[in-house]
């Protein structure tokens, strides 16, 4: 029973982190593709870190 509870909690935490990290991943992809400048990347990163 304890094993199932631990599994479910860990699974939920991992899923939550994936959702929260998605905007940062998109930002990094846009930067890597050259769609945004260094300054734009830094500004947007600061905004995401605050949120």
C-alpha distance matrix in Angstrom:
0.0 3.8 5.4 5.3 6.4 8.8 10.0 10.9 12.6 14.5 15.5 16.9 18.8 20.3 21.5 23.0 24.8 26.3 27.7 29.1 30.7 32.4 35.5 36.0 35.7 38.3 40.6 40.4 41.3 44.2 45.4 45.2 47.1 49.8 49.3 49.3 51.1 49.9 50.7 48.9 45.8 45.9 46.5 43.7 41.3 42.1 41.4 38.0 37.1 38.1 35.9
3.8 0.0 3.8 5.4 5.1 6.2 8.5 10.0 10.7 12.3 14.1 15.5 16.7 18.4 20.1 21.3 22.8 24.6 26.2 27.3 28.7 30.7 33.8 34.0 33.9 36.7 38.6 38.4 39.5 42.5 43.5 43.3 45.5 48.0 47.6 47.3 49.0 47.5 48.3 46.7 43.6 43.4 44.1 41.5 38.9 39.6 39.1 35.7 34.6 35.5 33.6
5.4 3.8 0.0 3.8 5.5 5.2 6.1 8.7 10.0 10.6 12.1 14.3 15.5 16.5 18.3 20.1 21.3 22.7 24.7 26.0 27.0 28.9 32.2 32.2 31.8 34.6 36.8 36.3 37.2 40.3 41.3 40.9 43.0 45.7 45.5 45.4 47.1 45.7 46.8 45.2 41.9 41.9 42.8 40.2 37.5 38.5 38.2 34.7 33.7 35.0 33.1
5.3 5.4 3.8 0.0 3.8 5.5 5.0 6.2 8.7 10.0 10.4 12.3 14.3 15.4 16.5 18.4 20.1 21.3 22.8 24.5 25.9 27.4 30.7 31.2 30.7 33.2 35.6 35.4 36.1 39.1 40.4 40.1 42.0 44.7 44.2 44.3 46.2 45.1 46.1 44.2 41.1 41.4 42.0 39.1 36.8 37.9 37.2 33.6 33.0 34.2 32.0
6.4 5.1 5.5 3.8 0.0 3.8 5.4 5.2 6.2 8.6 9.9 10.7 12.4 14.4 15.5 16.7 18.6 20.3 21.5 22.8 24.5 26.3 29.3 29.9 29.8 32.4 34.5 34.5 35.6 38.3 39.6 39.6 41.5 44.0 43.4 43.2 45.0 43.8 44.5 42.7 39.6 39.7 40.1 37.3 35.0 35.8 35.0 31.6 30.8 31.7 29.5
8.8 6.2 5.2 5.5 3.8 0.0 3.8 5.5 5.2 6.1 8.5 10.0 10.7 12.3 14.3 15.4 16.7 18.5 20.3 21.3 22.6 24.7 27.7 27.8 27.7 30.6 32.5 32.2 33.4 36.3 37.3 37.2 39.4 41.8 41.5 41.1 42.8 41.4 42.2 40.6 37.4 37.3 38.0 35.4 32.8 33.6 33.2 29.7 28.7 29.9 28.0
10.0 8.5 6.1 5.0 5.4 3.8 0.0 3.8 5.6 5.3 6.0 8.6 10.0 10.6 12.3 14.3 15.5 16.7 18.6 20.2 21.2 22.9 26.2 26.4 25.9 28.6 30.9 30.6 31.4 34.4 35.6 35.2 37.2 39.9 39.6 39.5 41.4 40.2 41.3 39.5 36.3 36.6 37.4 34.5 32.1 33.3 32.8 29.2 28.5 30.0 27.9
10.9 10.0 8.7 6.2 5.2 5.5 3.8 0.0 3.8 5.5 5.1 6.1 8.7 10.0 10.6 12.3 14.4 15.5 16.8 18.5 20.1 21.6 24.7 25.4 25.1 27.6 29.9 30.0 30.8 33.5 35.0 35.0 36.7 39.3 38.6 38.6 40.6 39.7 40.5 38.4 35.4 35.8 36.2 33.2 31.1 32.2 31.3 27.7 27.4 28.5 26.1
12.6 10.7 10.0 8.7 6.2 5.2 5.6 3.8 0.0 3.8 5.5 5.2 6.3 8.7 10.0 10.6 12.5 14.5 15.7 16.7 18.4 20.4 23.3 23.7 23.9 26.5 28.4 28.6 29.8 32.5 33.6 33.9 35.9 38.2 37.5 37.1 38.9 37.7 38.3 36.5 33.5 33.5 33.9 31.1 28.8 29.6 28.8 25.3 24.6 25.6 23.4
14.5 12.3 10.6 10.0 8.6 6.1 5.3 5.5 3.8 0.0 3.8 5.4 5.1 6.2 8.6 9.9 10.7 12.5 14.5 15.5 16.5 18.6 21.7 21.7 21.6 24.5 26.4 26.1 27.3 30.2 31.2 31.2 33.3 35.7 35.4 35.0 36.7 35.4 36.3 34.6 31.4 31.5 32.3 29.5 27.0 28.1 27.7 24.1 23.3 24.8 22.9
15.5 14.1 12.1 10.4 9.9 8.5 6.0 5.1 5.5 3.8 0.0 3.8 5.5 5.2 6.2 8.7 10.1 10.8 12.7 14.5 15.5 17.0 20.3 20.8 20.3 22.8 25.2 25.1 25.8 28.7 30.1 29.9 31.8 34.4 33.8 33.8 35.9 34.9 35.9 33.9 30.8 31.3 32.0 29.0 26.8 28.2 27.5 23.8 23.6 25.2 22.9
16.9 15.5 14.3 12.3 10.7 10.0 8.6 6.1 5.2 5.4 3.8 0.0 3.8 5.5 5.1 6.2 8.7 10.0 10.8 12.4 14.3 15.8 18.7 19.7 19.7 21.9 24.1 24.6 25.5 28.0 29.5 29.9 31.6 34.0 33.0 32.8 34.9 34.1 34.7 32.5 29.6 30.1 30.3 27.2 25.3 26.4 25.3 21.8 21.7 22.9 20.3
18.8 16.7 15.5 14.3 12.4 10.7 10.0 8.7 6.3 5.1 5.5 3.8 0.0 3.8 5.4 5.1 6.2 8.7 10.1 10.6 12.2 14.5 17.2 17.5 17.9 20.5 22.3 22.5 23.9 26.4 27.5 27.9 30.0 32.2 31.5 30.9 32.7 31.5 32.1 30.2 27.2 27.3 27.8 24.9 22.6 23.6 22.9 19.3 18.8 20.1 17.9
20.3 18.4 16.5 15.4 14.4 12.3 10.6 10.0 8.7 6.2 5.2 5.5 3.8 0.0 3.8 5.4 5.2 6.4 8.9 10.0 10.6 12.5 15.8 15.8 15.5 18.3 20.3 20.2 21.3 24.1 25.2 25.3 27.3 29.7 29.2 29.0 30.9 29.8 30.8 28.9 25.7 26.2 27.0 24.0 21.7 23.3 22.7 19.0 18.7 20.7 18.7
21.5 20.1 18.3 16.5 15.5 14.3 12.3 10.6 10.0 8.6 6.2 5.1 5.4 3.8 0.0 3.8 5.5 5.2 6.5 8.8 10.1 11.0 14.3 15.3 14.8 17.0 19.4 19.9 20.5 23.1 24.7 25.0 26.5 29.0 28.1 28.1 30.4 29.7 30.6 28.3 25.4 26.2 26.6 23.4 21.5 23.3 22.2 18.5 18.9 20.6 18.0
23.0 21.3 20.1 18.4 16.7 15.4 14.3 12.3 10.6 9.9 8.7 6.2 5.1 5.4 3.8 0.0 3.8 5.5 5.3 6.3 8.7 10.2 12.8 13.9 14.4 16.5 18.4 19.2 20.4 22.6 24.0 24.8 26.5 28.6 27.5 27.0 29.1 28.3 28.8 26.5 23.7 24.2 24.3 21.1 19.3 20.6 19.3 15.7 16.0 17.3 14.6
24.8 22.8 21.3 20.1 18.6 16.7 15.5 14.4 12.5 10.7 10.1 8.7 6.2 5.2 5.5 3.8 0.0 3.8 5.4 5.1 6.0 8.6 11.2 11.3 11.8 14.5 16.0 16.4 17.9 20.3 21.3 22.0 24.1 26.1 25.3 24.7 26.5 25.4 26.1 24.1 21.1 21.4 22.0 19.0 16.8 18.2 17.6 13.8 13.8 15.7 13.6
26.3 24.6 22.7 21.3 20.3 18.5 16.7 15.5 14.5 12.5 10.8 10.0 8.7 6.4 5.2 5.5 3.8 0.0 3.8 5.5 5.2 6.2 9.7 10.2 9.7 12.1 14.4 14.7 15.5 18.1 19.5 19.9 21.6 23.9 23.2 23.1 25.2 24.6 25.6 23.3 20.3 21.3 22.0 18.7 16.9 19.0 18.2 14.4 15.2 17.4 15.2
27.7 26.2 24.7 22.8 21.5 20.3 18.6 16.8 15.7 14.5 12.7 10.8 10.1 8.9 6.5 5.3 5.4 3.8 0.0 3.8 5.5 5.4 8.2 10.0 10.2 11.6 13.9 15.2 15.9 17.8 19.7 20.6 21.9 24.0 22.6 22.4 24.8 24.5 25.1 22.4 19.9 21.0 21.0 17.5 16.3 18.1 16.6 13.0 14.4 16.1 13.2
29.1 27.3 26.0 24.5 22.8 21.3 20.2 18.5 16.7 15.5 14.5 12.4 10.6 10.0 8.8 6.3 5.1 5.5 3.8 0.0 3.8 5.6 7.0 8.1 9.6 11.3 12.6 14.0 15.6 17.2 18.5 19.9 21.6 23.2 21.9 21.1 23.1 22.4 22.6 20.2 17.6 18.2 18.1 14.9 13.3 14.8 13.4 9.7 10.7 12.4 9.8
30.7 28.7 27.0 25.9 24.5 22.6 21.2 20.1 18.4 16.5 15.5 14.3 12.2 10.6 10.1 8.7 6.0 5.2 5.5 3.8 0.0 3.8 5.7 5.3 6.2 8.8 10.0 10.7 12.4 14.5 15.5 16.5 18.5 20.2 19.4 18.7 20.6 19.8 20.5 18.4 15.4 16.2 16.8 13.7 11.7 13.9 13.3 9.5 10.5 13.1 11.4
32.4 30.7 28.9 27.4 26.3 24.7 22.9 21.6 20.4 18.6 17.0 15.8 14.5 12.5 11.0 10.2 8.6 6.2 5.4 5.6 3.8 0.0 3.8 5.4 5.0 6.2 8.6 9.9 10.6 12.4 14.3 15.2 16.5 18.5 17.3 17.2 19.7 19.6 20.4 17.8 15.1 16.7 17.1 13.6 12.5 15.2 14.1 10.7 12.7 15.1 13.0
35.5 33.8 32.2 30.7 29.3 27.7 26.2 24.7 23.3 21.7 20.3 18.7 17.2 15.8 14.3 12.8 11.2 9.7 8.2 7.0 5.7 3.8 0.0 3.8 5.4 5.1 6.2 8.7 9.9 10.6 12.4 14.2 15.4 16.7 15.1 14.5 16.9 16.9 17.3 14.4 12.1 13.8 13.7 10.0 9.6 12.3 10.8 7.8 10.6 12.7 10.8
36.0 34.0 32.2 31.2 29.9 27.8 26.4 25.4 23.7 21.7 20.8 19.7 17.5 15.8 15.3 13.9 11.3 10.2 10.0 8.1 5.3 5.4 3.8 0.0 3.8 5.4 5.0 6.2 8.6 9.9 10.5 12.2 14.2 15.4 14.5 13.5 15.3 14.6 15.4 13.2 10.1 11.4 12.3 9.1 7.4 10.5 10.3 7.2 9.0 12.1 11.2
35.7 33.9 31.8 30.7 29.8 27.7 25.9 25.1 23.9 21.6 20.3 19.7 17.9 15.5 14.8 14.4 11.8 9.7 10.2 9.6 6.2 5.0 5.4 3.8 0.0 3.8 5.4 5.1 6.2 8.7 9.9 10.5 12.3 14.3 13.8 13.7 15.9 15.6 17.1 14.9 11.8 13.8 15.1 12.0 10.6 14.0 14.0 11.0 12.7 15.9 14.8
38.3 36.7 34.6 33.2 32.4 30.6 28.6 27.6 26.5 24.5 22.8 21.9 20.5 18.3 17.0 16.5 14.5 12.1 11.6 11.3 8.8 6.2 5.1 5.4 3.8 0.0 3.8 5.4 5.1 6.2 8.6 9.8 10.6 12.4 11.1 11.4 14.3 14.8 16.2 13.4 10.9 13.7 14.4 11.1 10.9 14.5 13.8 11.4 14.0 16.7 15.5
40.6 38.6 36.8 35.6 34.5 32.5 30.9 29.9 28.4 26.4 25.2 24.1 22.3 20.3 19.4 18.4 16.0 14.4 13.9 12.6 10.0 8.6 6.2 5.0 5.4 3.8 0.0 3.8 5.4 5.2 6.2 8.6 10.0 10.7 9.5 8.7 11.0 11.3 12.4 9.8 7.1 9.9 10.8 7.8 7.8 11.4 11.3 9.5 12.1 14.8 14.3
40.4 38.4 36.3 35.4 34.5 32.2 30.6 30.0 28.6 26.1 25.1 24.6 22.5 20.2 19.9 19.2 16.4 14.7 15.2 14.0 10.7 9.9 8.7 6.2 5.1 5.4 3.8 0.0 3.8 5.5 5.1 6.1 8.6 9.9 10.1 9.6 11.2 10.8 13.0 11.2 7.9 10.5 12.5 10.2 9.1 12.9 13.7 11.8 13.4 16.7 16.7
41.3 39.5 37.2 36.1 35.6 33.4 31.4 30.8 29.8 27.3 25.8 25.5 23.9 21.3 20.5 20.4 17.9 15.5 15.9 15.6 12.4 10.6 9.9 8.6 6.2 5.1 5.4 3.8 0.0 3.8 5.4 5.0 6.1 8.6 8.7 9.7 12.1 12.8 15.1 13.1 10.4 13.6 15.3 12.9 12.5 16.3 16.6 14.7 16.8 19.9 19.4
44.2 42.5 40.3 39.1 38.3 36.3 34.4 33.5 32.5 30.2 28.7 28.0 26.4 24.1 23.1 22.6 20.3 18.1 17.8 17.2 14.5 12.4 10.6 9.9 8.7 6.2 5.2 5.5 3.8 0.0 3.8 5.5 5.2 6.3 5.2 6.3 9.3 10.8 12.9 10.4 8.7 12.3 13.5 11.2 12.0 15.6 15.7 14.5 17.0 19.7 19.3
45.4 43.5 41.3 40.4 39.6 37.3 35.6 35.0 33.6 31.2 30.1 29.5 27.5 25.2 24.7 24.0 21.3 19.5 19.7 18.5 15.5 14.3 12.4 10.5 9.9 8.6 6.2 5.1 5.4 3.8 0.0 3.8 5.4 5.1 5.8 5.3 6.9 7.6 10.2 8.7 6.5 9.9 12.0 10.6 10.8 14.3 15.3 14.5 16.4 19.3 19.6
45.2 43.3 40.9 40.1 39.6 37.2 35.2 35.0 33.9 31.2 29.9 29.9 27.9 25.3 25.0 24.8 22.0 19.9 20.6 19.9 16.5 15.2 14.2 12.2 10.5 9.8 8.6 6.1 5.0 5.5 3.8 0.0 3.8 5.4 7.6 8.4 9.7 10.1 13.4 12.4 10.0 13.1 15.5 14.2 13.8 17.4 18.6 17.3 18.9 22.1 22.4
47.1 45.5 43.0 42.0 41.5 39.4 37.2 36.7 35.9 33.3 31.8 31.6 30.0 27.3 26.5 26.5 24.1 21.6 21.9 21.6 18.5 16.5 15.4 14.2 12.3 10.6 10.0 8.6 6.1 5.2 5.4 3.8 0.0 3.8 5.5 8.0 10.1 11.8 14.8 13.3 11.8 15.3 17.2 15.6 16.1 19.6 20.3 19.2 21.4 24.3 24.2
49.8 48.0 45.7 44.7 44.0 41.8 39.9 39.3 38.2 35.7 34.4 34.0 32.2 29.7 29.0 28.6 26.1 23.9 24.0 23.2 20.2 18.5 16.7 15.4 14.3 12.4 10.7 9.9 8.6 6.3 5.1 5.4 3.8 0.0 3.8 5.5 6.9 9.2 12.0 10.9 10.2 13.6 15.4 14.5 15.4 18.7 19.5 19.2 21.3 23.9 24.3
49.3 47.6 45.5 44.2 43.4 41.5 39.6 38.6 37.5 35.4 33.8 33.0 31.5 29.2 28.1 27.5 25.3 23.2 22.6 21.9 19.4 17.3 15.1 14.5 13.8 11.1 9.5 10.1 8.7 5.2 5.8 7.6 5.5 3.8 0.0 3.8 7.0 10.0 11.9 9.7 9.7 13.4 14.2 12.9 14.6 17.8 17.9 17.7 20.3 22.6 22.6
49.3 47.3 45.4 44.3 43.2 41.1 39.5 38.6 37.1 35.0 33.8 32.8 30.9 29.0 28.1 27.0 24.7 23.1 22.4 21.1 18.7 17.2 14.5 13.5 13.7 11.4 8.7 9.6 9.7 6.3 5.3 8.4 8.0 5.5 3.8 0.0 3.8 6.8 8.1 5.9 6.4 9.9 10.7 10.0 11.8 14.6 15.0 15.4 17.8 19.9 20.3
51.1 49.0 47.1 46.2 45.0 42.8 41.4 40.6 38.9 36.7 35.9 34.9 32.7 30.9 30.4 29.1 26.5 25.2 24.8 23.1 20.6 19.7 16.9 15.3 15.9 14.3 11.0 11.2 12.1 9.3 6.9 9.7 10.1 6.9 7.0 3.8 0.0 3.8 5.4 5.1 6.1 8.6 10.0 10.6 12.0 14.3 15.5 16.4 18.1 20.2 21.3
49.9 47.5 45.7 45.1 43.8 41.4 40.2 39.7 37.7 35.4 34.9 34.1 31.5 29.8 29.7 28.3 25.4 24.6 24.5 22.4 19.8 19.6 16.9 14.6 15.6 14.8 11.3 10.8 12.8 10.8 7.6 10.1 11.8 9.2 10.0 6.8 3.8 0.0 3.8 5.5 5.1 6.2 8.7 10.0 10.4 12.4 14.4 15.3 16.3 18.6 20.3
50.7 48.3 46.8 46.1 44.5 42.2 41.3 40.5 38.3 36.3 35.9 34.7 32.1 30.8 30.6 28.8 26.1 25.6 25.1 22.6 20.5 20.4 17.3 15.4 17.1 16.2 12.4 13.0 15.1 12.9 10.2 13.4 14.8 12.0 11.9 8.1 5.4 3.8 0.0 3.8 5.4 5.2 6.2 8.6 9.8 10.8 12.6 14.4 15.4 17.0 18.9
48.9 46.7 45.2 44.2 42.7 40.6 39.5 38.4 36.5 34.6 33.9 32.5 30.2 28.9 28.3 26.5 24.1 23.3 22.4 20.2 18.4 17.8 14.4 13.2 14.9 13.4 9.8 11.2 13.1 10.4 8.7 12.4 13.3 10.9 9.7 5.9 5.1 5.5 3.8 0.0 3.8 5.5 5.2 6.1 8.4 10.0 10.8 12.3 14.2 15.7 16.9
45.8 43.6 41.9 41.1 39.6 37.4 36.3 35.4 33.5 31.4 30.8 29.6 27.2 25.7 25.4 23.7 21.1 20.3 19.9 17.6 15.4 15.1 12.1 10.1 11.8 10.9 7.1 7.9 10.4 8.7 6.5 10.0 11.8 10.2 9.7 6.4 6.1 5.1 5.4 3.8 0.0 3.8 5.5 5.3 5.9 8.6 10.0 10.5 12.0 14.3 15.5
45.9 43.4 41.9 41.4 39.7 37.3 36.6 35.8 33.5 31.5 31.3 30.1 27.3 26.2 26.2 24.2 21.4 21.3 21.0 18.2 16.2 16.7 13.8 11.4 13.8 13.7 9.9 10.5 13.6 12.3 9.9 13.1 15.3 13.6 13.4 9.9 8.6 6.2 5.2 5.5 3.8 0.0 3.8 5.5 5.0 6.2 8.8 9.9 10.4 12.5 14.5
46.5 44.1 42.8 42.0 40.1 38.0 37.4 36.2 33.9 32.3 32.0 30.3 27.8 27.0 26.6 24.3 22.0 22.0 21.0 18.1 16.8 17.1 13.7 12.3 15.1 14.4 10.8 12.5 15.3 13.5 12.0 15.5 17.2 15.4 14.2 10.7 10.0 8.7 6.2 5.2 5.5 3.8 0.0 3.8 5.4 5.3 6.5 8.9 10.1 11.1 12.9
43.7 41.5 40.2 39.1 37.3 35.4 34.5 33.2 31.1 29.5 29.0 27.2 24.9 24.0 23.4 21.1 19.0 18.7 17.5 14.9 13.7 13.6 10.0 9.1 12.0 11.1 7.8 10.2 12.9 11.2 10.6 14.2 15.6 14.5 12.9 10.0 10.6 10.0 8.6 6.1 5.3 5.5 3.8 0.0 3.8 5.4 5.1 6.3 8.7 10.0 10.9
41.3 38.9 37.5 36.8 35.0 32.8 32.1 31.1 28.8 27.0 26.8 25.3 22.6 21.7 21.5 19.3 16.8 16.9 16.3 13.3 11.7 12.5 9.6 7.4 10.6 10.9 7.8 9.1 12.5 12.0 10.8 13.8 16.1 15.4 14.6 11.8 12.0 10.4 9.8 8.4 5.9 5.0 5.4 3.8 0.0 3.8 5.4 5.1 6.1 8.7 10.0
42.1 39.6 38.5 37.9 35.8 33.6 33.3 32.2 29.6 28.1 28.2 26.4 23.6 23.3 23.3 20.6 18.2 19.0 18.1 14.8 13.9 15.2 12.3 10.5 14.0 14.5 11.4 12.9 16.3 15.6 14.3 17.4 19.6 18.7 17.8 14.6 14.3 12.4 10.8 10.0 8.6 6.2 5.3 5.4 3.8 0.0 3.8 5.5 5.1 6.3 8.8
41.4 39.1 38.2 37.2 35.0 33.2 32.8 31.3 28.8 27.7 27.5 25.3 22.9 22.7 22.2 19.3 17.6 18.2 16.6 13.4 13.3 14.1 10.8 10.3 14.0 13.8 11.3 13.7 16.6 15.7 15.3 18.6 20.3 19.5 17.9 15.0 15.5 14.4 12.6 10.8 10.0 8.8 6.5 5.1 5.4 3.8 0.0 3.8 5.5 5.3 6.5
38.0 35.7 34.7 33.6 31.6 29.7 29.2 27.7 25.3 24.1 23.8 21.8 19.3 19.0 18.5 15.7 13.8 14.4 13.0 9.7 9.5 10.7 7.8 7.2 11.0 11.4 9.5 11.8 14.7 14.5 14.5 17.3 19.2 19.2 17.7 15.4 16.4 15.3 14.4 12.3 10.5 9.9 8.9 6.3 5.1 5.5 3.8 0.0 3.8 5.4 5.2
37.1 34.6 33.7 33.0 30.8 28.7 28.5 27.4 24.6 23.3 23.6 21.7 18.8 18.7 18.9 16.0 13.8 15.2 14.4 10.7 10.5 12.7 10.6 9.0 12.7 14.0 12.1 13.4 16.8 17.0 16.4 18.9 21.4 21.3 20.3 17.8 18.1 16.3 15.4 14.2 12.0 10.4 10.1 8.7 6.1 5.1 5.5 3.8 0.0 3.8 5.5
38.1 35.5 35.0 34.2 31.7 29.9 30.0 28.5 25.6 24.8 25.2 22.9 20.1 20.7 20.6 17.3 15.7 17.4 16.1 12.4 13.1 15.1 12.7 12.1 15.9 16.7 14.8 16.7 19.9 19.7 19.3 22.1 24.3 23.9 22.6 19.9 20.2 18.6 17.0 15.7 14.3 12.5 11.1 10.0 8.7 6.3 5.3 5.4 3.8 0.0 3.8
35.9 33.6 33.1 32.0 29.5 28.0 27.9 26.1 23.4 22.9 22.9 20.3 17.9 18.7 18.0 14.6 13.6 15.2 13.2 9.8 11.4 13.0 10.8 11.2 14.8 15.5 14.3 16.7 19.4 19.3 19.6 22.4 24.2 24.3 22.6 20.3 21.3 20.3 18.9 16.9 15.5 14.5 12.9 10.9 10.0 8.8 6.5 5.2 5.5 3.8 0.0
